[in-house]
């Protein structure tokens, strides 16, 4: 009996390749999106010049939001492809697509060179980026959960999900290096921002190489051999009464998670630079601390979900974020040293942006193999339909705020997202004991 339990907790070489390949692809996705978040304060005038800096900021964030809003489309499209043709094939296509889009962004002409064509090209590339990135998470998360031992699904869920934050961390470090290499205005005038986009192709090649070596999910292969794959998986998700109900309930959770994440980690580089007047170098250092905190928190959330339940974990994190949002932001606003700013930011990020940890396991456990990729990808990215607007709402709240009200304005936005998470976590059941079929 003990030997059997040990075997269930061991991971084979093939499973390790699948897990690492999924984690690396999600890291690349995080790297790309975070590059854009770091560069938004710097390049807004290059693509959307305006005498009003707030309008330029809103315009470039709107372009970023286009990427996020397109992700549900990509999640549905490539999720359906993964259910019909295999998770591995979908992962090869998605990682090739969005790593190429990241690389090409570095070659874009600016408004000064081609006028209105510059933002149009940027928006078109972000459309493509969102499509491919939307399909990335579903296949990677699903193939990992389908290949993982049941007793390790929680931990591996947090690990795979932490890939996004690892990408955030690497982007923070690269940003710091580029600011040192291109100090002051030279970062814009000499093309330092372009080099950051060029670097996106490197992890793309590595992830692609690993994915060619990956095996397909045995659960999916079994359905294919039995000729039980679904011809229209997305339609079944939407039309099926039970699957539609599960989809909508899970969507509440994902909306809250996305809203809270993009108000904290997503908006924090801009908040630090534009509203707290912190220099780029110091902002990058603070975000490195935030990324480390988020990475640890995501793995921790996935790990404890194996013991206390997926939704109970979300309830705890959401409650902590609601309680701590105002105190941490007041502390950050009043901080005078780098260490203080790092600590307050890290604490805020830990409670408000890391409850994603159990989601790969939870969503995989909520849907059967024949529609798992479609349902998981659509739900996960569907949270962005509303959640991705949180930075724009934050800018609106902050634009009219006095200096004393700044921490409260952002805290209100965080509490909105965390409240949605709390509600969703109470409406959805625990799934950690479910066997995947």
C-alpha positions as CSV (number, residue, x, y, z in Angstrom):
1,X,0.0,0.0,0.0
2,X,2.8,2.4,1.0
3,X,4.8,1.5,-2.1
4,X,1.7,2.1,-4.3
5,X,1.2,5.6,-2.7
6,X,4.9,6.4,-3.3
7,X,4.6,5.5,-7.0
8,X,1.5,7.7,-7.3
9,X,3.6,10.6,-6.1
10,X,6.6,10.0,-8.4
11,X,6.9,11.9,-11.6
12,X,8.3,10.2,-14.7
13,X,10.8,11.8,-17.1
14,X,8.0,12.1,-19.7
15,X,5.8,13.9,-17.1
16,X,8.6,16.2,-16.2
17,X,9.1,17.2,-19.8
18,X,5.3,18.0,-20.1
19,X,5.3,20.0,-16.9
20,X,8.4,22.0,-17.7
21,X,7.2,22.6,-21.3
22,X,3.9,23.9,-20.0
23,X,5.6,26.1,-17.4
24,X,8.1,27.5,-19.9
25,X,5.4,28.5,-22.4
26,X,3.4,30.2,-19.7
27,X,6.5,32.0,-18.6
28,X,7.0,33.3,-22.1
29,X,3.4,34.6,-22.1
30,X,4.1,36.4,-18.8
31,X,7.3,37.8,-20.2
32,X,5.6,39.3,-23.2
33,X,2.7,40.9,-21.4
34,X,4.9,42.3,-18.7
35,X,7.3,43.8,-21.2
36,X,4.4,45.8,-22.5
37,X,3.4,46.8,-19.0
38,X,6.8,48.0,-18.2
39,X,7.1,49.9,-21.4
40,X,3.7,51.6,-21.4
41,X,4.8,54.7,-19.4
42,X,7.8,55.1,-21.8
43,X,6.3,54.4,-25.2
44,X,2.8,55.8,-24.9
45,X,3.9,59.1,-26.6
46,X,5.7,57.1,-29.4
47,X,2.4,55.6,-30.6
48,X,-0.3,57.9,-29.2
49,X,1.2,61.4,-29.0
50,X,-0.9,63.9,-27.1
51,X,-0.4,67.1,-25.1
52,X,-2.4,65.3,-22.3
53,X,-0.2,62.5,-20.9
54,X,-3.2,60.8,-19.3
55,X,-4.9,60.5,-22.7
56,X,-1.7,58.9,-24.2
57,X,-1.6,56.6,-21.2
58,X,-5.2,55.6,-21.6
59,X,-4.7,55.0,-25.3
60,X,-1.7,52.7,-24.9
61,X,-3.4,50.8,-22.0
62,X,-6.4,50.5,-24.3
63,X,-4.1,48.8,-26.8
64,X,-2.9,46.5,-24.0
65,X,-6.5,45.7,-23.1
66,X,-7.1,44.7,-26.8
67,X,-4.6,41.9,-26.2
68,X,-6.4,40.7,-23.1
69,X,-9.9,41.0,-24.6
70,X,-8.8,38.8,-27.6
71,X,-7.5,36.1,-25.3
72,X,-11.0,34.5,-24.8
73,X,-11.3,34.2,-28.6
74,X,-7.9,32.5,-28.7
75,X,-8.8,30.3,-25.7
76,X,-12.0,29.1,-27.4
77,X,-10.3,28.6,-30.8
78,X,-7.2,26.8,-29.7
79,X,-9.0,25.1,-26.8
80,X,-11.3,23.5,-29.4
81,X,-8.4,22.6,-31.6
82,X,-6.7,20.9,-28.6
83,X,-9.8,18.9,-27.8
84,X,-10.1,17.7,-31.4
85,X,-6.5,17.3,-32.5
86,X,-4.4,17.1,-29.3
87,X,-3.0,19.4,-26.6
88,X,0.6,19.1,-27.8
89,X,-0.2,20.3,-31.4
90,X,-2.1,23.3,-30.0
91,X,0.8,24.2,-27.8
92,X,3.3,24.2,-30.7
93,X,1.1,26.6,-32.7
94,X,0.5,29.0,-29.8
95,X,4.0,29.4,-28.6
96,X,5.3,29.9,-32.2
97,X,2.6,32.6,-32.7
98,X,3.0,34.8,-29.7
99,X,6.8,34.6,-29.5
100,X,6.9,35.8,-33.1
101,X,4.4,38.6,-32.5
102,X,6.6,39.8,-29.5
103,X,9.7,39.8,-31.7
104,X,8.1,41.7,-34.6
105,X,6.8,44.4,-32.2
106,X,10.3,45.6,-31.8
107,X,10.5,46.5,-35.5
108,X,7.3,48.7,-35.5
109,X,7.6,52.3,-36.8
110,X,6.5,55.1,-34.5
111,X,4.0,57.9,-35.0
112,X,6.8,60.3,-35.9
113,X,7.8,58.0,-38.8
114,X,4.5,56.8,-40.3
115,X,1.7,58.7,-38.4
116,X,-1.6,56.9,-37.8
117,X,-0.2,53.7,-39.3
118,X,2.0,53.2,-36.2
119,X,-0.8,52.6,-33.6
120,X,-2.8,50.6,-36.2
121,X,0.1,48.2,-36.7
122,X,0.6,48.0,-32.9
123,X,-3.1,47.2,-32.4
124,X,-3.1,44.5,-35.1
125,X,0.0,42.8,-33.6
126,X,-1.7,42.9,-30.1
127,X,-4.7,41.3,-31.6
128,X,-2.6,38.4,-32.9
129,X,-0.7,38.3,-29.6
130,X,-3.9,38.0,-27.7
131,X,-5.2,35.2,-29.9
132,X,-2.2,33.0,-29.6
133,X,-1.6,33.8,-25.9
134,X,-5.3,32.9,-25.2
135,X,-4.7,29.4,-26.5
136,X,-1.5,28.9,-24.6
137,X,-2.8,28.6,-21.1
138,X,-5.5,26.0,-21.7
139,X,-3.4,23.4,-23.4
140,X,-0.4,23.8,-21.1
141,X,-2.5,23.6,-17.9
142,X,-4.7,20.8,-19.1
143,X,-1.9,18.5,-20.4
144,X,-0.1,19.0,-17.1
145,X,-3.1,18.1,-15.0
146,X,-4.0,15.2,-17.2
147,X,-0.4,13.9,-16.8
148,X,0.1,14.6,-13.0
149,X,-0.5,12.2,-10.1
150,X,-3.7,13.1,-8.4
151,X,-2.0,13.7,-5.1
152,X,0.3,16.3,-6.7
153,X,-2.2,18.2,-8.8
154,X,-2.5,21.1,-6.3
155,X,1.3,21.7,-6.1
156,X,1.9,21.2,-9.8
157,X,-1.1,23.5,-10.5
158,X,0.6,26.3,-8.5
159,X,3.9,25.5,-10.1
160,X,2.6,25.7,-13.7
161,X,0.7,28.8,-12.9
162,X,3.8,30.4,-11.4
163,X,5.4,30.3,-14.8
164,X,3.6,33.5,-15.7
165,X,5.1,35.2,-12.7
166,X,8.5,33.8,-13.5
167,X,8.1,35.5,-16.8
168,X,7.2,38.7,-14.9
169,X,10.4,38.3,-12.9
170,X,12.7,37.8,-15.9
171,X,11.0,40.8,-17.6
172,X,11.7,42.9,-14.5
173,X,15.4,41.9,-14.5
174,X,15.7,42.5,-18.3
175,X,14.1,45.9,-17.8
176,X,16.5,46.8,-15.1
177,X,19.5,45.8,-17.3
178,X,18.2,47.8,-20.3
179,X,17.7,50.9,-18.1
180,X,21.4,50.6,-17.1
181,X,22.5,50.1,-20.6
182,X,20.3,52.9,-22.0
183,X,20.1,55.5,-19.2
184,X,17.7,58.4,-19.3
185,X,16.2,59.4,-22.6
186,X,18.5,57.0,-24.5
187,X,16.2,54.2,-23.6
188,X,13.6,55.7,-26.0
189,X,15.8,57.6,-28.5
190,X,18.4,54.8,-29.0
191,X,15.9,51.9,-29.2
192,X,16.4,50.2,-25.8
193,X,12.7,49.5,-25.7
194,X,13.0,47.7,-29.1
195,X,15.6,45.3,-27.8
196,X,13.3,44.3,-25.0
197,X,10.8,43.0,-27.5
198,X,13.5,41.3,-29.6
199,X,14.5,39.2,-26.6
200,X,11.0,37.5,-26.6
201,X,12.1,35.2,-29.4
202,X,14.8,33.5,-27.3
203,X,12.5,31.7,-24.7
204,X,10.1,31.1,-27.6
205,X,12.7,28.9,-29.4
206,X,13.5,27.1,-26.1
207,X,9.8,26.4,-25.4
208,X,9.2,25.2,-29.0
209,X,12.2,22.8,-28.8
210,X,10.9,21.2,-25.6
211,X,7.4,20.9,-27.0
212,X,8.5,18.9,-29.9
213,X,10.0,16.4,-27.4
214,X,6.8,16.3,-25.3
215,X,4.3,13.3,-25.4
216,X,0.6,13.8,-25.9
217,X,-1.8,13.5,-23.0
218,X,-2.6,9.8,-22.4
219,X,-6.1,10.7,-21.3
220,X,-6.7,12.5,-24.6
221,X,-5.1,9.7,-26.6
222,X,-7.3,7.2,-25.0
223,X,-10.4,9.2,-26.0
224,X,-9.0,9.4,-29.6
225,X,-8.4,5.6,-29.8
226,X,-11.9,5.0,-28.6
227,X,-13.2,7.6,-31.1
228,X,-14.8,9.6,-28.3
229,X,-13.3,13.0,-29.1
230,X,-15.9,15.7,-29.4
231,X,-16.6,17.1,-32.8
232,X,-17.8,20.5,-31.5
233,X,-16.4,20.8,-28.0
234,X,-17.0,24.5,-27.6
235,X,-20.6,24.1,-28.6
236,X,-21.1,21.4,-26.0
237,X,-19.6,23.7,-23.4
238,X,-22.1,26.4,-24.2
239,X,-25.2,24.3,-25.0
240,X,-24.9,21.6,-22.4
241,X,-26.9,22.5,-19.3
242,X,-24.4,21.1,-16.8
243,X,-21.3,22.3,-18.6
244,X,-22.8,25.8,-19.1
245,X,-23.6,26.1,-15.4
246,X,-20.1,25.0,-14.4
247,X,-18.7,27.4,-17.0
248,X,-20.6,30.4,-15.7
249,X,-19.8,29.7,-12.1
250,X,-16.1,29.3,-12.8
251,X,-16.2,32.5,-14.9
252,X,-17.2,34.5,-11.8
253,X,-14.0,33.4,-10.1
254,X,-11.8,34.1,-13.1
255,X,-13.3,37.6,-13.6
256,X,-12.3,38.5,-10.0
257,X,-8.9,36.9,-10.3
258,X,-8.1,38.8,-13.5
259,X,-9.5,42.1,-12.2
260,X,-7.4,41.9,-9.0
261,X,-4.3,40.8,-10.8
262,X,-4.3,43.5,-13.4
263,X,-5.0,46.1,-10.7
264,X,-2.0,45.0,-8.7
265,X,0.8,43.3,-10.7
266,X,-0.5,44.6,-14.0
267,X,-0.9,48.2,-13.1
268,X,1.8,48.5,-10.4
269,X,4.7,49.6,-12.8
270,X,2.5,52.5,-14.0
271,X,1.2,53.3,-10.5
272,X,4.8,53.5,-9.1
273,X,6.1,55.7,-11.9
274,X,3.2,57.9,-12.7
275,X,1.3,58.3,-9.4
276,X,4.0,57.8,-6.8
277,X,6.8,59.5,-8.9
278,X,9.2,56.7,-8.4
279,X,12.2,56.5,-10.8
280,X,12.2,53.7,-13.4
281,X,15.3,52.0,-11.8
282,X,13.7,51.9,-8.4
283,X,10.3,50.8,-9.9
284,X,12.0,47.9,-11.6
285,X,13.6,46.8,-8.4
286,X,10.3,47.0,-6.5
287,X,8.7,44.9,-9.2
288,X,11.4,42.3,-8.9
289,X,10.5,41.9,-5.3
290,X,6.8,41.9,-6.2
291,X,7.4,39.1,-8.8
292,X,9.3,37.0,-6.3
293,X,6.4,37.4,-3.8
294,X,3.9,36.5,-6.5
295,X,5.8,33.5,-7.6
296,X,6.1,32.1,-4.1
297,X,2.4,32.9,-3.3
298,X,1.1,31.2,-6.5
299,X,3.0,28.0,-5.7
300,X,1.9,28.2,-2.1
301,X,-1.8,28.7,-3.0
302,X,-1.7,25.7,-5.3
303,X,0.1,23.6,-2.6
304,X,-2.4,24.4,0.2
305,X,-5.3,23.8,-2.0
306,X,-4.5,20.1,-2.1
307,X,-5.2,20.1,1.7
308,X,-7.9,22.7,2.4
309,X,-9.6,22.7,-1.0
310,X,-9.4,24.8,-4.1
311,X,-12.2,27.3,-3.3
312,X,-11.3,27.6,0.4
313,X,-7.9,28.7,-0.6
314,X,-9.4,31.4,-2.9
315,X,-11.7,32.5,0.0
316,X,-8.8,33.0,2.3
317,X,-6.7,35.0,-0.2
318,X,-9.7,37.1,-1.2
319,X,-10.5,37.9,2.4
320,X,-6.9,38.8,3.1
321,X,-6.8,41.1,0.1
322,X,-10.0,43.0,1.1
323,X,-8.6,43.5,4.7
324,X,-5.1,44.5,3.7
325,X,-5.6,46.6,0.5
326,X,-6.0,49.9,2.2
327,X,-3.3,49.5,4.9
328,X,-0.6,48.3,2.4
329,X,-1.3,51.0,-0.1
330,X,-1.3,53.7,2.6
331,X,2.1,52.2,3.8
332,X,3.4,52.2,0.2
333,X,2.2,55.8,-0.4
334,X,3.9,57.0,2.7
335,X,7.1,55.0,2.3
336,X,10.4,56.9,2.0
337,X,12.9,54.1,1.5
338,X,13.3,51.4,-1.2
339,X,13.1,48.6,1.4
340,X,9.7,49.9,2.8
341,X,8.3,50.2,-0.7
342,X,9.4,46.6,-1.6
343,X,7.9,45.2,1.5
344,X,4.5,46.9,1.2
345,X,4.3,46.0,-2.5
346,X,5.3,42.4,-1.9
347,X,2.7,42.0,0.8
348,X,0.0,43.5,-1.3
349,X,0.8,41.4,-4.4
350,X,1.0,38.2,-2.2
351,X,-2.6,38.5,-1.0
352,X,-4.2,40.1,-4.0
353,X,-2.7,38.4,-7.1
354,X,-1.6,34.9,-6.2
355,X,-4.9,33.0,-5.7
356,X,-4.5,31.8,-9.3
357,X,-2.4,28.9,-7.9
358,X,-5.3,26.3,-7.7
359,X,-7.0,27.3,-11.0
360,X,-5.2,24.9,-13.5
361,X,-6.3,21.9,-11.2
362,X,-9.7,23.3,-10.5
363,X,-10.7,24.0,-14.1
364,X,-9.3,20.6,-15.2
365,X,-11.3,18.9,-12.5
366,X,-14.6,20.7,-13.4
367,X,-14.7,19.5,-17.0
368,X,-14.4,16.0,-18.8
369,X,-11.5,15.2,-21.1
370,X,-13.6,15.7,-24.3
371,X,-14.2,19.4,-23.6
372,X,-11.6,20.2,-21.0
373,X,-9.3,22.2,-23.2
374,X,-12.1,24.3,-24.7
375,X,-13.9,24.9,-21.4
376,X,-10.8,25.6,-19.4
377,X,-9.3,27.9,-22.0
378,X,-12.5,29.8,-22.5
379,X,-13.3,30.2,-18.8
380,X,-9.7,31.2,-17.9
381,X,-9.4,33.8,-20.6
382,X,-13.1,34.8,-20.3
383,X,-12.3,36.4,-17.0
384,X,-10.4,39.1,-19.0
385,X,-13.6,40.3,-20.7
386,X,-14.3,42.4,-17.6
387,X,-11.2,41.9,-15.6
388,X,-8.8,43.4,-18.2
389,X,-10.5,46.8,-17.8
390,X,-9.3,47.2,-14.3
391,X,-6.2,49.3,-15.2
392,X,-8.3,51.7,-17.2
393,X,-10.8,52.0,-14.3
394,X,-7.8,52.5,-12.0
395,X,-6.5,55.4,-14.2
396,X,-10.0,56.9,-14.2
397,X,-10.2,56.7,-10.4
398,X,-6.7,58.1,-9.9
399,X,-6.9,60.9,-12.5
400,X,-9.3,62.9,-10.3
401,X,-7.8,61.9,-7.0
402,X,-6.0,64.2,-4.6
403,X,-2.6,63.1,-3.4
404,X,-4.0,61.9,-0.1
405,X,-6.8,59.9,-1.8
406,X,-4.4,58.0,-4.2
407,X,-3.9,54.9,-2.0
408,X,-7.7,54.6,-1.4
409,X,-8.5,54.9,-5.1
410,X,-6.4,52.0,-6.0
411,X,-7.4,50.0,-2.9
412,X,-11.1,50.3,-3.9
413,X,-10.3,48.8,-7.3
414,X,-8.4,45.9,-5.7
415,X,-11.3,45.3,-3.2
416,X,-13.8,45.1,-6.2
417,X,-11.8,42.2,-7.7
418,X,-11.2,40.5,-4.4
419,X,-15.0,40.7,-3.6
420,X,-15.8,39.0,-6.9
421,X,-13.3,36.2,-6.1
422,X,-14.9,35.8,-2.7
423,X,-18.4,35.4,-4.1
424,X,-17.2,33.0,-6.8
425,X,-15.3,30.9,-4.3
426,X,-18.5,30.4,-2.2
427,X,-20.6,29.4,-5.3
428,X,-18.2,26.8,-6.7
429,X,-17.6,23.3,-5.1
430,X,-14.3,21.8,-4.0
431,X,-12.8,19.5,-6.6
432,X,-9.6,18.2,-5.2
433,X,-10.8,14.6,-4.8
434,X,-12.2,14.2,-8.3
435,X,-10.6,11.7,-10.7
436,X,-10.0,13.0,-14.2
437,X,-11.9,11.0,-16.8
